[in-house]
Amino acid sequence: MLVIAGEGGSGKTSLACQIAQWGLQKQLASQRMLPVLVETELDDKKSLLEVIRGQLNSLTNQADPIAAELVEKLLQRQRILVIVDHLSEMSEETRKQIDPSLSTFQAKALVVTTRLEESFSNVVKTLLKPQRIEGSRLSRFMDTYLEQRHKRHLFEDEDYFGACRRLSGMVGQRNITVLLARLYADQMIEQQEGAGGTLPASIPELMLSYLNQLNSTIEPNHQRSDLQVQADAKKIAWECLKQTYKPTSTKYDTAIAALQNTLETTLEKPDSQDSPKERLRYLETRLRLLQIQKPGNKLRLILDPLAEYLAALWFVDLQIQQTDPADPDAVWLRFFRDIDATLHRTNDMPEAIQGFLLAVRDCCLLKREEVPTQISDTVLTNLVLKAGLDPEVLRQSQEKRRIRLLISELLSPELEYRIRAADDLGKRGAAATPATHNLFGMLENPSQALAARQAAAKALGEIGEGLVTASPAQHEDIAQRLLLLLQDSTADVAIRRCVAEALGRMNAGATELLQILTSDTQPLPLRQGAAIALRQLPSSSGQPVTMLSIILESERVITQVHQIPIWKQPLATTLTLDFVAIPGGKFLMGSPPEEEGRDRYKSSFPELEGVDVESQHQVTVQPFYFSQYPITQAQWRFIATLPKVKQELDPDPANFKNSQHPVECVSWRDAVEFCDRLSQHMGANYRLPSEAEWEYACRAGTTTPFHSGLTLSTDFDNYNGTRSYAHGCPGQFRKQTMAVGSFGVVNAFGLADMHGTVWEWCLDHWHPSSYAGAPTNGNAWVVEGDDRYRMLRGGSWFCVPEDCRSAYRGRLPIDDRLNNAGFRVVCVSPIS
């Protein structure tokens, strides 16, 4: 006896058919074995012997029935191979008859396919379990399948790997059945051969797409619409499953009545006047979706997974229709109670209906995009529990499979996929520890693209960060291996810089990083990386941090190392708002007449022709604290959750999404509300800077156009580098924001990203004149002027260097929100 056990779509029936063919070819025994397929239910009027006799009569086309005695002898001598398909979906009465331990059981060569590992006591049996396709082998399977179909040549490597990746995402990081992979591959082929459209993004959509594919093969004058075929197939599938939640048969008359009822339901309706019998015949004879079981009074869908997903689509639509908005979970609670009653009635384990319940879950995930309030997380969790699975175990299993898939993608020929895989692994932290060997292989391979090696270094730092407490030994192993590469003077400087930043993230290598930062003989990019790393190491509020500043001269870059205290204001457990102390003093605000770029205002504001907008004047500024970086999106999101002071705040307004990038697309009023909420939360006074405070803090004692000297470089600032300034050279135009502090350099006060990055809101009104009448005590200029506008300073990623000068003055309507405008905050209270 052979038992083939596995879920729907795993290939049980296909394997049984292959075994039947081997029997005919004498590959199982020295004589031919005649396969007989048993799919019908048995009872006291229809025994297994009678079903086999009927099948043999049909096969041999004999005028007279084959004698029962002959059939019995053939069974005893193993000349007949009995194949019982879908045993677990058959009735309990049928299952009782298929029991080789019974003395009356006559089949001596038996193959059973089942979703459950049936227990046959006192019977010697062999168990085969078709396996799902693991993520790491999916590409190989698809490649082999396409080759066997002689279709591999249709796909460029980029398209092929993109489709495989889409399939992996579609199944939710699960290993998948052969059937699903084959259906998807067929969709890929159809699309490449000119059918158009996009590949399905979920399993329910794949099943509907499969129906559409079958329907497209019918000649146009006989073809039904896709929507009608889908509606009819879903309804029939539900009729086949609704009694036991397993793919089984339903009465022919019941199916006819169900199709008739679709004319009266509010779900999808047929678009023709064909009778239910004609519509049923179309599914059976044209599309070959249905199997009519002898003697013709029952039918079932041929593919079990298709039946489960089509039934689930119908059922979820029905549930949504019946949902009470005041209590959306109530209709689902009734369903869960019915599951328990059904399993008790059928004497089944939850695994027997697992396929349908997971199909319902997939359909719920799809429908929740349309009706998010009607399907709760509780419903999704309960579906997994009712399927006999532990949600946390399932999540962990899916995560492990996802990591294995990502590890395989590190070997992809496409650079984009390798980088994306490394990025995804890094985001998983300590869970991605199994990938460290592969990531080091990518990092240390000089033939790899630079971007891939940099992504690998970053991922190793993120994984190592998660191992600090989870596994100190593994954390130390990663750190030591990274330190070896950091100290390898023959290695690419860009790689060593990424390694330095990775060590900082994982709180390792402080001594080595400090040595690099303070050494004038080390390459400057590496020192920048060391500065970024040291910034990430744990430190208490007020503790000095070693930082790097630069002065750009025509032939060289002068560096200085500073010890600057950082004052940390805690927002959340792992989130702080960092300040540097700005000492009070006097400075010359504005720019000298000869400074390049100071006459640009008239091109944007014709009324300023001849006005000395940046006229120099002395200003005295009182001490204050200034946020070291522009406010980040993570900091913004936290403050946006606090109680409103005057207005609501969008918690995620930024165009360039990343928690460590500066927030942008915020108006002046938004920034003021942020400061008000922060003040209320912290019990101190926070506000936007005045123009004078901003320029004083930016200059940090310098009188040059930039705190970095007479020019800018995109090696140290984020701006439109297509134009140069003074003796500088053109550089990059990144066209977006970056993580704050990405360049590892500060001014003499410890402030980063003061030139470019994002415009920064100030308190002052716009005055279309020179500084005549402006305060000289550092306060904001808010008398007279045009209060429809507020001032901005610093330029942005979009600006040419002239507009990023320390003295340059921008303006914007107070309610405008641009993707290059953000802010930083002042604290005037003492910070302990």
Beta strands, then each sheet from edge to edge (+ up, - down):
strand 1: 2-5
strand 2: 34-38
strand 3: 80-84
strand 4: 110-114
strand 5: 126-128
strand 6: 250-251
strand 7: 290-293
strand 8: 298-301
strand 9: 543-552
strand 10: 557-572
strand 11: 575-582
strand 12: 585-589
strand 13: 617-621
strand 14: 624-627
strand 15: 686-687
strand 16: 759-766
strand 17: 786-793
strand 18: 810-813
strand 19: 821-822
strand 20: 826-827
sheet 1: 2+ 3+ 4+ 1+ 5+
sheet 2: 6+ 8- 7+
sheet 3: 9+ 10- 11+ 14- 20+ 15-
sheet 4: 12+ 13-
sheet 5: 18+ 17- 16+ 19+
end
